[in-house]
Amino acid sequence: MNAFLRGMASMDRQLKANGLKRSLTAADVRAAHDRREPAVIQAIEGGHFLQGKIERVEEAYGRGLRHMGLLHDSDASEPLGDVYTNPPRYGGLTAFGTAVIRECNRLGMLIDLAHANMQTTKAALKATTRPVIISHTGPDTQLGSNPRMAAMMQSRLIGKEQAKAVADAGGAIGVWTHLADTPLEYARNVRALVEVIGVDHVCIGTDTKLTQPGGRAGGGGRGGPRVGERTNLVWQDQTGGFYFVVVDALLKTGFTGDEIGKIGGGNFLRIFGAAVQG
């Protein structure tokens, strides 16, 4: 928890230094958009900082956290549920995971089921009273052209049953850029998921890729950040900003402007608003 609090304090300093504010509600996001000011929805991936203490959810909420990813690759010291890349151990969502979901519902915090396996997802959807998201994954029918990458990523992809369960509960799923070698291939991956669950339930899901490129911290070692790792280096020879090239590719794939508005942020904002309303 001390590491978490230090991280939150560091975020406070970074936001202040850059003249940014947290958006705590959907209305905050819309107001920032109207003012043409960037804003941040504070999120965390993995409930490891809780260490079995449910009261820490409210403490994090008080510090501005509004997007709670329950799981990450490794188990927390007090597990919340089964992760899709690990052998099942807990029968899905744990009792503590259920308690965290209910506390997030009570406070008004968006629940993110990224990294949850099917059994965990089903149990979480029974426990929650508000829509959830899976912020970054991809349809398991879209494996790309690199067999080694496909083998590594396949367990992280989502099947039709899991996707439909989230959508039927009012949620949405973010499609990430893995397994897409070009913006057009990425747009086709988005299209593949839209065909399964509808355009009202699909988002752009970048994972942690929308950050500035740079050096070892950017994932590239001595040669700088690798293609595929950061915003404007997602694809080879990319010259425009990430969002601009994605919108262009979605248009070329046949999406309308209204549909792109939903995929590009409207769906997330609708669900975020439903999750955090008082």
BELTA-V472209 format. One record per pair of residues at least 12 apart in sequence whose ideal C-beta (glycine too) atoms are under 6 Angstrom apart, sorted by the first residue. I is the first residue (numbers start at 1). J is the second residue. D is the distance in whole Angstrom. If there is no record, write none. Layout:
BEGIN
i=<I & I>
j=<J & J>
d=<D & D>
END
This chain:
BEGIN
i=<1 & 4 & 8 & 20 & 20 & 21 & 22 & 22 & 22 & 23 & 23 & 24 & 25 & 26 & 26 & 26 & 29 & 41 & 41 & 42 & 42 & 42 & 43 & 45 & 45 & 46 & 46 & 47 & 47 & 47 & 47 & 48 & 51 & 52 & 54 & 54 & 57 & 61 & 61 & 66 & 66 & 67 & 68 & 68 & 68 & 69 & 69 & 71 & 71 & 71 & 72 & 78 & 79 & 80 & 80 & 80 & 81 & 81 & 81 & 81 & 81 & 82 & 82 & 83 & 84 & 84 & 85 & 92 & 92 & 92 & 93 & 93 & 93 & 98 & 101 & 101 & 101 & 105 & 105 & 105 & 108 & 110 & 110 & 111 & 111 & 112 & 112 & 113 & 113 & 114 & 114 & 114 & 118 & 121 & 125 & 125 & 130 & 130 & 131 & 131 & 131 & 131 & 132 & 133 & 133 & 133 & 134 & 134 & 135 & 135 & 136 & 136 & 136 & 136 & 137 & 137 & 138 & 138 & 138 & 138 & 139 & 139 & 140 & 140 & 141 & 142 & 142 & 144 & 153 & 153 & 160 & 163 & 163 & 164 & 167 & 167 & 172 & 172 & 172 & 172 & 174 & 174 & 175 & 175 & 175 & 175 & 176 & 176 & 177 & 182 & 183 & 183 & 183 & 184 & 187 & 187 & 187 & 191 & 199 & 199 & 202 & 203 & 203 & 210 & 213 & 213 & 213 & 218 & 247>
j=<49 & 49 & 63 & 38 & 40 & 39 & 40 & 42 & 64 & 39 & 41 & 66 & 276 & 269 & 272 & 273 & 269 & 66 & 67 & 64 & 65 & 66 & 67 & 69 & 72 & 69 & 72 & 70 & 76 & 80 & 100 & 76 & 77 & 78 & 99 & 103 & 103 & 107 & 109 & 109 & 276 & 110 & 104 & 109 & 111 & 112 & 114 & 83 & 115 & 116 & 115 & 96 & 94 & 94 & 96 & 97 & 93 & 94 & 97 & 116 & 120 & 117 & 120 & 115 & 117 & 155 & 155 & 119 & 120 & 123 & 120 & 123 & 124 & 127 & 124 & 127 & 128 & 128 & 129 & 130 & 276 & 272 & 275 & 128 & 132 & 133 & 135 & 132 & 134 & 134 & 135 & 136 & 162 & 162 & 165 & 169 & 274 & 275 & 170 & 171 & 271 & 274 & 171 & 171 & 172 & 271 & 166 & 173 & 174 & 205 & 174 & 176 & 205 & 207 & 157 & 158 & 157 & 175 & 176 & 189 & 192 & 193 & 157 & 159 & 192 & 189 & 192 & 179 & 178 & 179 & 196 & 196 & 197 & 197 & 197 & 201 & 201 & 203 & 267 & 271 & 203 & 205 & 189 & 190 & 193 & 205 & 205 & 207 & 234 & 235 & 235 & 245 & 249 & 249 & 249 & 250 & 253 & 253 & 259 & 262 & 263 & 267 & 268 & 231 & 225 & 230 & 233 & 230 & 260>
d=<5 & 4 & 5 & 6 & 6 & 6 & 5 & 5 & 5 & 4 & 5 & 6 & 6 & 5 & 6 & 3 & 6 & 6 & 6 & 5 & 5 & 6 & 3 & 4 & 5 & 6 & 3 & 5 & 6 & 5 & 6 & 4 & 5 & 3 & 5 & 6 & 4 & 5 & 6 & 6 & 6 & 5 & 5 & 5 & 6 & 4 & 6 & 5 & 4 & 6 & 6 & 5 & 5 & 6 & 6 & 3 & 4 & 6 & 4 & 6 & 4 & 5 & 5 & 5 & 4 & 6 & 5 & 4 & 5 & 4 & 5 & 4 & 5 & 5 & 6 & 5 & 5 & 6 & 5 & 5 & 4 & 5 & 4 & 6 & 4 & 5 & 5 & 5 & 5 & 5 & 5 & 5 & 5 & 6 & 6 & 5 & 6 & 5 & 4 & 4 & 5 & 5 & 5 & 5 & 5 & 6 & 6 & 5 & 5 & 5 & 5 & 4 & 4 & 4 & 6 & 5 & 5 & 5 & 6 & 6 & 5 & 5 & 4 & 5 & 6 & 4 & 5 & 4 & 5 & 6 & 5 & 6 & 5 & 6 & 4 & 4 & 5 & 5 & 5 & 6 & 4 & 2 & 5 & 5 & 6 & 5 & 5 & 5 & 5 & 6 & 6 & 5 & 4 & 5 & 4 & 5 & 4 & 5 & 5 & 6 & 6 & 5 & 5 & 5 & 4 & 4 & 6 & 5 & 6>
END
